[in-house]
Amino acid sequence: MGLSCRSRVLCLGIVIISVLSGANVLVAHHSFAMFDQTKQVTLTGTVTAFEWTNPHAYIEIDVPDEKAGVTHWSVEMGSPSILMQSGWKFKDLKHGDKITVKLSPLRDGKPGGLLVQATLQDGRILGNGPGRGPAQPAAGTTQR
């Protein structure tokens, strides 16, 4: 036997509310459209802050410029849980560390970008999460 008109309206209302309540989750997460992922810039500088925060971690670095000055860059990364999957730890960077980063720059030309990979002071090269940066060696293998 079919649903009554009242039951159909109630079911339709529940479906609409469910769809709309999930829409805010989709809108809440921004895209990476602000970064020009067709370009890469490599910078070497000094860490001023390492922000291990959700939803995205950040590396703040001061980079010497060609005019004997310093330009401050903000480098956006994935979430800490994603970064940990590719070998990052919250203790990996501290104020004053030297770092080289490869990033996709901001489209508007401001000093910032999306991390592609980072070479840490101890020589480790880490990406921006699994599949986004240098491949990690498989368990039981060594790098040469």
C-alpha positions as CSV (number, residue, x, y, z in Angstrom):
1,M,0.0,0.0,0.0
2,G,1.3,3.5,-0.9
3,L,2.2,6.3,1.5
4,S,-0.5,8.9,2.3
5,C,-0.1,12.4,1.1
6,R,0.8,13.6,4.6
7,S,3.5,10.9,4.9
8,R,5.0,11.8,1.5
9,V,5.2,15.5,2.5
10,L,6.9,14.5,5.7
11,C,9.4,12.2,3.9
12,L,10.1,15.0,1.4
13,G,10.6,17.5,4.2
14,I,13.1,15.1,5.9
15,V,15.1,14.6,2.6
16,I,15.2,18.4,2.0
17,I,16.4,19.2,5.5
18,S,19.0,16.5,5.3
19,V,20.4,17.8,2.0
20,L,20.4,21.4,3.2
21,S,22.0,20.6,6.5
22,G,24.9,18.9,4.7
23,A,25.4,21.9,2.4
24,N,27.0,24.0,5.0
25,V,29.8,21.4,5.4
26,L,30.5,21.6,1.7
27,V,30.6,25.4,1.7
28,A,32.7,25.6,4.9
29,H,35.8,24.1,3.3
30,H,37.4,26.5,0.9
31,S,39.0,25.5,-2.3
32,F,42.6,25.9,-3.3
33,A,41.6,28.1,-6.3
34,M,43.5,31.1,-4.7
35,F,46.8,29.3,-5.5
36,D,48.3,29.0,-9.0
37,Q,49.0,25.3,-9.0
38,T,50.5,25.5,-12.5
39,K,53.5,27.4,-11.1
40,Q,56.1,26.6,-8.4
41,V,58.4,28.9,-6.4
42,T,61.3,27.7,-4.3
43,L,62.2,29.8,-1.3
44,T,64.8,29.5,1.5
45,G,64.3,31.4,4.7
46,T,64.0,31.4,8.5
47,V,60.9,30.0,10.3
48,T,59.2,32.6,12.4
49,A,56.2,30.3,13.3
50,F,54.9,26.8,12.7
51,E,51.2,26.8,13.3
52,W,50.0,23.2,13.8
53,T,46.3,24.0,13.7
54,N,43.1,22.7,12.1
55,P,41.8,22.9,9.5
56,H,45.2,23.8,8.0
57,A,48.7,24.1,9.3
58,Y,51.0,27.0,8.3
59,I,54.7,27.8,8.1
60,E,55.5,31.4,8.5
61,I,59.0,32.3,7.1
62,D,61.2,35.3,6.5
63,V,62.9,35.2,3.1
64,P,65.8,37.5,2.2
65,D,64.9,39.5,-1.0
66,E,67.1,41.0,-3.7
67,K,67.0,44.5,-2.0
68,A,68.8,43.3,1.1
69,G,65.5,43.2,2.9
70,V,63.2,40.5,4.1
71,T,59.8,39.4,2.8
72,H,57.5,37.5,5.1
73,W,55.8,34.5,3.5
74,S,52.8,32.5,4.8
75,V,52.8,28.9,3.5
76,E,49.5,26.9,3.8
77,M,49.6,23.2,4.4
78,G,47.1,20.4,4.8
79,S,45.5,19.5,8.2
80,P,47.8,18.0,10.9
81,S,46.1,14.6,10.5
82,I,46.9,14.5,6.8
83,L,50.5,15.9,7.4
84,M,51.2,13.2,10.0
85,Q,50.4,10.5,7.4
86,S,53.4,11.8,5.3
87,G,55.8,12.0,8.2
88,W,55.3,15.5,9.7
89,K,55.3,16.0,13.5
90,F,54.3,19.2,15.4
91,K,57.9,19.4,16.7
92,D,59.5,19.4,13.2
93,L,59.9,23.2,13.0
94,K,60.6,25.9,15.5
95,H,61.4,29.6,15.4
96,G,64.8,30.2,13.9
97,D,65.0,27.0,11.8
98,K,66.3,27.3,8.3
99,I,63.9,25.8,5.7
100,T,63.6,25.5,1.9
101,V,60.0,25.3,0.6
102,K,58.6,24.6,-2.8
103,L,55.1,26.1,-3.1
104,S,52.3,27.0,-5.5
105,P,52.1,30.8,-5.2
106,L,49.0,32.9,-4.5
107,R,47.4,34.1,-7.7
108,D,47.2,37.7,-6.4
109,G,51.0,38.0,-6.1
110,K,51.1,38.4,-2.4
111,P,53.8,36.5,-0.5
112,G,52.1,33.2,0.2
113,G,51.4,29.9,-1.2
114,L,50.4,26.2,-0.9
115,L,53.2,23.9,0.1
116,V,54.4,21.3,-2.4
117,Q,57.4,20.2,-0.4
118,A,59.7,21.3,2.4
119,T,63.3,20.6,3.0
120,L,63.9,20.8,6.8
121,Q,67.1,21.9,8.6
122,D,68.0,18.2,9.2
123,G,67.7,17.4,5.5
124,R,64.4,15.6,5.5
125,I,62.1,16.3,2.6
126,L,58.4,16.3,3.4
127,G,55.3,16.9,1.3
128,N,51.9,18.2,1.9
129,G,50.3,14.9,2.8
130,P,50.1,11.5,1.1
131,G,50.4,11.8,-2.7
132,R,51.2,15.5,-2.4
133,G,55.0,15.8,-2.4
134,P,57.9,13.5,-2.3
135,A,57.1,9.8,-2.0
136,Q,58.0,8.3,1.4
137,P,60.1,5.1,1.4
138,A,58.2,1.9,2.0
139,A,58.7,0.2,5.4
140,G,61.9,-1.8,5.5
141,T,63.6,0.1,2.7
142,T,66.4,2.7,2.8
143,Q,66.9,5.8,0.8
144,R,70.2,6.4,-0.9
